[in-house]
């Protein structure tokens, strides 16, 4: 009898289902804690029964009761700490703090930004992909918009730069991925006022302010690219992500039609259709030096696809999350890091897929993660507007500032490291319509830990 469109109704039912699961988990934890309390109360009552009232004065009874109450309080604290130790361990701070400083804000999109990426060739520029159907290229130093791509007719969900050419790859809700060329000329950087360094662990809670106004003329005078060099068309649903294979001659796309496709860039021909996921794909990532692809899905798994042998391609399935795997990315060596809506991040060894070698537990769903290969640091963007940094063993290094003056005001969708840039070495983007450039200074002591 509902008058809502079926798609909207299904989305609402799914969201309510997620809320119900969260409350169910909290309810179960609450029941377990209540059982622990009842057990401790029974034990305390048993201790009280051994007291001989005839031999004790009121003062002695009071002292005994006070001592027993103190014991109960201590036992309850111990029980609570034990029951939450897995969560608490993920928030342990280190003795030496990382310094996280906001350097530049990139404002110009008219809707939320899904993805952020950094060019691999000179000149090094920043790319953002937005729900406003555009992709923008920015000067990292000045924050000026350099190029605007308007070839898609749907939300632009990801952007990746070609490894050797001034070419970008974007994925869209219009069921296509586009390859397009850009030419940029960097403006002369203007000196910026020094801002106070802010520790990554300090935070001032903010109210929900209005998002930056993206309806101005920030990008009105920048060059516009209106058509792609190549359009990759084989999916029957939203293309949520795309990436270049090593060398840049092939590209892979991930779609809500539950498949990933491998294309020949020069001919636009479909080389392989990668099937096996049971639900919509959420992300895809390629290895920087080998012909390996990893795809993540709402089916709680991610898959490793091996194209190193031209005659065959093998697949391995990683299971370990209990909710949507929002992204999985390669690191240096034989490791993959996966993030999930189940509020965990797991580090995996490709040689041993049965269980992760490290697990990070957080307090919010995790979106598209990124790993700083040189320093082996994982950046975690969260639904709750936080961005946290961890090392590969699961120790938290920092939390990016979030206050009235700086930080994201809505969900943070993606992070991207730029290890070689002298000013900004981490970029974040969110649904507050802005991207932010950060300078992250990790002390050597933290890196060693």
C-alpha positions as CSV (number, residue, x, y, z in Angstrom):
1,X,0.0,0.0,0.0
2,X,3.0,2.3,0.1
3,X,2.9,5.2,-2.3
4,X,6.7,5.4,-2.3
5,X,8.6,4.3,-5.4
6,X,9.9,0.8,-5.0
7,X,13.6,1.9,-5.3
8,X,13.1,4.5,-2.6
9,X,11.2,2.1,-0.4
10,X,13.9,-0.6,-0.8
11,X,16.6,1.8,0.1
12,X,14.7,2.9,3.2
13,X,14.1,-0.7,4.2
14,X,17.8,-1.5,3.8
15,X,18.8,1.5,5.9
16,X,16.4,0.6,8.6
17,X,17.8,-3.0,8.5
18,X,21.3,-1.6,9.1
19,X,20.0,0.4,12.0
20,X,18.3,-2.6,13.4
21,X,21.5,-4.7,13.2
22,X,23.4,-2.0,15.0
23,X,20.9,-1.9,17.9
24,X,20.9,-5.7,17.9
25,X,24.7,-5.8,18.4
26,X,24.3,-3.2,21.2
27,X,21.5,-5.2,22.8
28,X,23.6,-8.4,22.8
29,X,26.5,-6.6,24.4
30,X,24.2,-5.1,27.0
31,X,22.8,-8.6,27.8
32,X,26.4,-10.0,28.2
33,X,27.3,-7.1,30.6
34,X,24.1,-7.7,32.6
35,X,25.0,-11.4,33.0
36,X,28.5,-10.4,34.2
37,X,26.9,-8.0,36.7
38,X,24.5,-10.7,38.0
39,X,27.3,-13.2,38.4
40,X,29.4,-10.6,40.4
41,X,26.4,-9.7,42.5
42,X,25.8,-13.4,43.4
43,X,29.4,-13.8,44.3
44,X,29.3,-10.7,46.5
45,X,26.1,-12.0,48.2
46,X,27.9,-15.3,48.9
47,X,30.7,-13.4,50.5
48,X,28.2,-11.5,52.6
49,X,26.7,-14.7,53.9
50,X,30.0,-15.8,55.5
51,X,30.0,-12.8,57.7
52,X,29.1,-13.6,61.4
53,X,26.8,-10.7,62.4
54,X,27.1,-11.5,66.1
55,X,30.9,-11.0,66.1
56,X,30.9,-7.7,64.2
57,X,29.9,-4.3,65.3
58,X,28.0,-1.9,63.1
59,X,31.2,-0.1,62.3
60,X,32.9,-3.4,61.3
61,X,29.8,-4.3,59.2
62,X,30.0,-0.9,57.5
63,X,33.7,-1.4,56.8
64,X,33.1,-4.9,55.4
65,X,30.2,-3.6,53.2
66,X,32.3,-0.7,52.0
67,X,35.2,-3.1,51.2
68,X,32.9,-5.5,49.3
69,X,31.3,-2.6,47.4
70,X,34.8,-1.4,46.4
71,X,35.6,-4.9,45.2
72,X,32.4,-5.1,43.2
73,X,33.1,-1.7,41.7
74,X,36.6,-2.8,40.7
75,X,35.3,-6.1,39.3
76,X,32.7,-4.3,37.2
77,X,35.3,-1.9,35.9
78,X,37.6,-4.9,35.0
79,X,34.7,-6.7,33.3
80,X,33.7,-3.6,31.3
81,X,37.3,-3.0,30.2
82,X,37.7,-6.6,29.2
83,X,34.5,-6.6,27.2
84,X,35.5,-3.4,25.3
85,X,39.3,-4.0,25.1
86,X,39.1,-4.8,21.4
87,X,37.6,-1.5,20.7
88,X,39.6,0.5,23.2
89,X,42.9,-0.9,21.8
90,X,42.2,0.8,18.5
91,X,42.1,4.2,20.2
92,X,45.4,3.9,22.2
93,X,47.6,7.0,21.7
94,X,51.3,7.0,21.4
95,X,53.7,8.9,23.5
96,X,54.8,11.1,20.7
97,X,52.1,12.8,18.6
98,X,52.0,13.3,14.9
99,X,51.6,16.8,13.6
100,X,48.6,17.3,11.2
101,X,48.3,20.7,9.7
102,X,45.6,21.9,7.3
103,X,47.3,23.6,4.3
104,X,44.7,24.3,1.6
105,X,41.0,23.9,0.9
106,X,39.7,23.2,-2.6
107,X,36.1,24.5,-3.0
108,X,34.1,24.7,-6.2
109,X,32.0,21.6,-6.6
110,X,28.2,21.9,-6.3
111,X,27.7,18.5,-4.6
112,X,29.5,16.0,-2.5
113,X,32.9,14.7,-3.6
114,X,33.3,11.0,-3.9
115,X,36.9,10.6,-4.8
116,X,40.3,12.4,-4.8
117,X,43.5,11.5,-6.6
118,X,46.9,12.9,-7.3
119,X,48.6,13.0,-10.8
120,X,51.6,10.7,-11.2
121,X,53.2,12.9,-13.9
122,X,54.5,16.5,-14.0
123,X,52.8,18.9,-13.4
124,X,51.4,17.3,-10.2
125,X,47.8,18.3,-9.9
126,X,44.9,17.2,-7.7
127,X,41.8,15.6,-9.1
128,X,38.3,15.4,-7.6
129,X,35.2,13.4,-8.7
130,X,31.8,14.7,-7.6
131,X,28.1,13.9,-7.5
132,X,27.6,17.1,-9.5
133,X,28.5,15.2,-12.7
134,X,31.9,16.9,-13.0
135,X,35.6,16.1,-12.3
136,X,37.9,19.0,-11.5
137,X,41.7,19.4,-11.6
138,X,43.3,21.7,-9.1
139,X,46.6,23.4,-8.4
140,X,47.7,21.9,-5.2
141,X,49.7,25.0,-4.1
142,X,47.1,27.7,-4.9
143,X,43.8,25.9,-4.7
144,X,42.8,27.2,-8.2
145,X,40.7,25.1,-10.5
146,X,42.7,24.3,-13.6
147,X,40.4,22.0,-15.7
148,X,36.7,21.0,-15.6
149,X,35.5,17.8,-17.1
150,X,31.8,17.7,-18.0
151,X,31.6,14.6,-20.3
152,X,29.5,12.5,-17.9
153,X,25.7,12.7,-17.5
154,X,25.8,11.0,-14.1
155,X,27.6,11.3,-10.8
156,X,31.4,11.0,-11.2
157,X,32.3,8.3,-8.7
158,X,36.1,8.0,-9.1
159,X,39.1,9.6,-10.8
160,X,42.5,8.1,-11.5
161,X,45.5,9.5,-13.4
162,X,47.5,7.7,-16.1
163,X,50.9,6.6,-14.9
164,X,52.9,8.4,-17.6
165,X,50.6,10.7,-19.6
166,X,48.3,13.7,-18.9
167,X,45.2,11.5,-19.1
168,X,42.5,10.8,-16.6
169,X,40.1,7.9,-16.1
170,X,36.7,8.6,-14.5
171,X,33.9,6.3,-13.6
172,X,30.3,7.4,-13.5
173,X,26.7,6.6,-12.6
174,X,25.9,6.9,-16.3
175,X,27.2,3.3,-16.6
176,X,30.4,4.3,-18.4
177,X,34.0,5.1,-17.7
178,X,35.7,7.9,-19.6
179,X,39.3,8.4,-20.6
180,X,40.1,12.0,-21.3
181,X,43.1,14.2,-21.9
182,X,43.9,17.4,-20.1
183,X,46.5,20.1,-20.5
184,X,47.3,22.3,-17.5
185,X,49.4,25.3,-16.8
186,X,50.1,25.8,-13.1
187,X,49.5,29.3,-11.8
188,X,52.2,31.1,-9.7
189,X,51.7,30.1,-6.1
190,X,50.9,32.9,-3.6
191,X,52.5,32.9,-0.2
192,X,50.1,31.7,2.5
193,X,49.9,32.7,6.1
194,X,51.3,30.2,8.5
195,X,48.6,28.5,10.6
196,X,49.2,27.1,14.0
197,X,50.3,23.5,14.0
198,X,47.6,21.3,15.4
199,X,48.2,17.9,17.0
200,X,46.4,15.0,15.3
201,X,44.8,14.0,18.6
202,X,43.3,17.3,19.5
203,X,39.7,18.0,18.6
204,X,37.1,20.7,19.2
205,X,33.5,19.4,18.6
206,X,31.6,21.4,16.0
207,X,28.0,22.0,15.1
208,X,26.7,21.2,11.7
209,X,27.5,24.4,9.8
210,X,26.5,25.0,6.3
211,X,28.8,23.4,3.7
212,X,31.1,25.7,1.7
213,X,29.2,27.5,-1.0
214,X,30.0,25.6,-4.2
215,X,27.7,27.8,-6.4
216,X,30.2,30.6,-6.9
217,X,32.4,31.4,-9.8
218,X,35.4,29.4,-8.6
219,X,35.5,27.2,-11.7
220,X,33.7,29.4,-14.3
221,X,36.8,30.7,-16.0
222,X,38.8,27.4,-16.1
223,X,39.2,25.4,-19.3
224,X,36.5,22.8,-19.9
225,X,36.9,19.4,-21.4
226,X,33.5,18.2,-22.8
227,X,34.2,14.9,-24.6
228,X,36.4,11.8,-23.8
229,X,39.1,10.3,-25.9
230,X,37.5,6.9,-25.2
231,X,34.3,5.8,-23.5
232,X,34.2,2.3,-21.9
233,X,30.7,0.9,-22.3
234,X,29.9,-2.7,-21.2
235,X,28.3,-2.3,-17.8
236,X,24.5,-2.6,-17.0
237,X,24.7,-0.5,-13.8
238,X,26.5,2.3,-12.1
239,X,30.3,2.2,-12.6
240,X,31.5,3.0,-9.0
241,X,35.3,2.9,-9.6
242,X,38.0,2.5,-12.2
243,X,41.8,2.2,-12.2
244,X,44.7,1.7,-14.6
245,X,46.7,-1.5,-14.8
246,X,50.5,-1.1,-14.5
247,X,51.8,0.4,-17.7
248,X,48.5,2.2,-18.5
249,X,47.5,0.1,-21.5
250,X,44.6,-1.5,-19.8
251,X,42.0,-0.3,-17.3
252,X,39.6,-2.1,-14.9
253,X,36.1,-0.9,-13.9
254,X,33.9,-2.0,-11.0
255,X,30.1,-1.8,-11.2
256,X,26.9,-2.2,-9.4
257,X,26.0,-4.9,-11.9
258,X,28.2,-7.2,-9.8
259,X,31.0,-7.4,-12.3
260,X,34.4,-5.9,-13.0
261,X,35.6,-5.4,-16.5
262,X,39.1,-5.3,-18.0
263,X,39.5,-3.2,-21.1
264,X,42.1,-2.6,-23.7
265,X,42.5,1.2,-23.6
266,X,43.6,1.7,-27.2
267,X,40.7,-0.2,-28.8
268,X,38.1,0.2,-26.0
269,X,37.5,-3.6,-26.3
270,X,36.4,-5.7,-23.4
271,X,39.2,-8.1,-22.6
272,X,37.7,-9.9,-19.5
273,X,34.5,-9.7,-17.6
274,X,35.3,-10.6,-14.0
275,X,32.3,-12.3,-12.4
276,X,31.8,-14.0,-9.0
277,X,30.7,-11.3,-6.5
278,X,27.1,-11.9,-5.2
279,X,26.3,-8.2,-4.7
280,X,27.2,-4.8,-6.0
281,X,30.9,-3.9,-6.3
282,X,32.1,-0.9,-4.3
283,X,35.7,-0.4,-5.4
284,X,38.6,-1.7,-7.5
285,X,42.3,-1.1,-7.2
286,X,45.4,-2.2,-9.1
287,X,48.9,-3.2,-8.0
288,X,51.5,-0.5,-8.7
289,X,54.1,-2.9,-10.2
290,X,52.3,-6.2,-11.1
291,X,49.2,-7.2,-13.1
292,X,47.0,-7.7,-10.1
293,X,43.5,-6.3,-9.4
294,X,41.5,-6.3,-6.2
295,X,37.7,-5.8,-6.2
296,X,35.5,-5.2,-3.1
297,X,31.8,-5.7,-2.8
298,X,28.7,-5.4,-0.6
299,X,28.8,-9.3,-0.3
300,X,31.3,-8.8,2.6
301,X,34.2,-10.1,0.5
302,X,37.0,-8.8,-1.7
303,X,38.6,-10.7,-4.6
304,X,42.2,-10.8,-5.9
305,X,42.5,-11.2,-9.7
306,X,45.8,-12.3,-11.2
307,X,46.6,-11.4,-14.8
308,X,50.3,-12.0,-14.7
309,X,49.9,-15.1,-16.9
310,X,48.3,-13.9,-20.2
311,X,46.7,-17.3,-20.9
312,X,44.8,-17.6,-17.6
313,X,43.6,-15.4,-14.8
314,X,43.1,-16.7,-11.4
315,X,40.9,-15.4,-8.5
316,X,41.2,-15.7,-4.7
317,X,38.4,-14.7,-2.3
318,X,39.1,-13.0,1.0
319,X,36.5,-13.4,3.7
320,X,36.7,-11.8,7.1
321,X,34.4,-8.8,7.2
322,X,30.7,-9.0,8.4
323,X,29.4,-6.1,6.3
324,X,30.1,-4.3,3.0
325,X,33.8,-4.1,2.1
326,X,34.0,-0.5,1.0
327,X,37.5,-0.7,-0.4
328,X,40.6,-2.8,-0.6
329,X,44.0,-1.5,-1.7
330,X,47.5,-2.8,-2.3
331,X,50.5,-1.8,-0.2
332,X,54.2,-2.3,-0.7
333,X,55.1,-6.0,-1.0
334,X,52.5,-8.7,-0.7
335,X,49.9,-7.0,1.5
336,X,46.3,-5.8,1.0
337,X,44.4,-3.5,3.3
338,X,40.6,-3.7,3.4
339,X,38.1,-1.4,5.0
340,X,34.4,-2.1,5.8
341,X,31.1,-0.8,7.0
342,X,31.6,-3.2,9.9
343,X,33.9,-0.6,11.3
344,X,37.1,-2.6,10.9
345,X,40.2,-2.4,8.7
346,X,42.2,-5.6,8.1
347,X,45.7,-6.1,6.8
348,X,46.2,-9.2,4.8
349,X,49.2,-11.2,3.5
350,X,48.5,-12.4,0.0
351,X,50.5,-15.6,0.8
352,X,48.1,-16.5,3.7
353,X,44.5,-15.5,3.0
354,X,42.9,-17.4,5.8
355,X,43.1,-14.7,8.4
356,X,44.3,-11.1,8.6
357,X,47.7,-10.3,10.1
358,X,46.3,-7.1,11.8
359,X,42.8,-5.8,12.6
360,X,41.9,-2.2,13.4
361,X,38.6,-1.6,15.1
362,X,37.0,1.8,15.0
363,X,33.7,3.5,16.0
364,X,32.4,4.4,12.6
365,X,32.0,2.9,9.1
366,X,35.0,3.2,6.9
367,X,35.1,4.6,3.4
368,X,37.8,4.5,0.7
369,X,41.1,4.0,2.5
370,X,44.6,4.8,1.1
371,X,48.1,3.7,2.1
372,X,51.2,5.8,2.2
373,X,53.6,3.2,0.7
374,X,56.8,4.9,1.8
375,X,55.9,5.4,5.4
376,X,53.4,2.4,5.6
377,X,50.6,4.6,7.0
378,X,46.9,3.9,6.5
379,X,44.5,6.8,6.2
380,X,40.9,5.9,7.2
381,X,38.1,8.3,6.2
382,X,34.9,7.7,8.3
383,X,31.2,8.3,8.1
384,X,31.4,10.3,11.3
385,X,33.6,13.0,9.7
386,X,36.8,11.7,11.3
387,X,40.0,10.8,9.5
388,X,42.4,8.6,11.4
389,X,46.0,7.4,10.7
390,X,47.3,4.0,11.6
391,X,50.5,2.1,11.0
392,X,50.4,-1.4,9.4
393,X,50.4,-3.1,12.7
394,X,47.2,-1.4,13.8
395,X,48.6,1.3,16.1
396,X,46.9,4.7,15.8
397,X,49.2,7.5,14.9
398,X,46.9,10.5,14.7
399,X,43.5,11.9,14.1
400,X,43.1,14.8,11.8
401,X,41.8,18.0,13.4
402,X,38.1,18.6,13.2
403,X,37.0,22.0,14.6
404,X,35.0,25.1,13.8
405,X,38.0,26.3,11.8
406,X,39.1,23.3,9.9
407,X,38.3,19.8,8.9
408,X,35.3,18.2,7.2
409,X,31.7,19.0,8.2
410,X,30.1,15.9,6.7
411,X,31.1,12.3,5.8
412,X,34.6,11.9,4.6
413,X,34.5,9.7,1.4
414,X,38.2,9.2,0.4
415,X,41.8,9.9,1.2
416,X,44.9,10.1,-1.2
417,X,48.5,10.3,-0.2
418,X,51.1,12.3,-2.2
419,X,54.4,11.3,-0.7
420,X,56.6,13.5,-2.8
421,X,54.9,16.8,-2.4
422,X,56.8,19.3,-0.2
423,X,53.6,21.0,1.2
424,X,50.6,18.7,1.1
425,X,51.2,14.9,1.5
426,X,47.6,13.9,2.3
427,X,44.3,14.9,0.6
428,X,40.8,14.2,1.9
429,X,37.4,14.8,0.3
430,X,33.9,14.6,1.6
431,X,30.2,15.3,1.2
432,X,30.6,18.8,2.4
433,X,31.7,19.6,-1.2
434,X,35.3,20.3,-0.5
435,X,38.7,18.6,-0.7
436,X,41.4,19.4,1.9
437,X,45.2,19.3,1.6
438,X,47.1,18.3,4.8
439,X,50.7,18.3,5.9
440,X,51.3,15.2,8.0
441,X,54.5,15.1,10.0
442,X,55.1,11.6,11.4
443,X,58.0,11.6,13.9
444,X,60.6,8.9,13.3
445,X,59.8,7.3,16.6
446,X,56.2,6.6,15.5
447,X,57.4,5.1,12.2
448,X,59.7,2.7,14.0
449,X,56.9,1.6,16.3
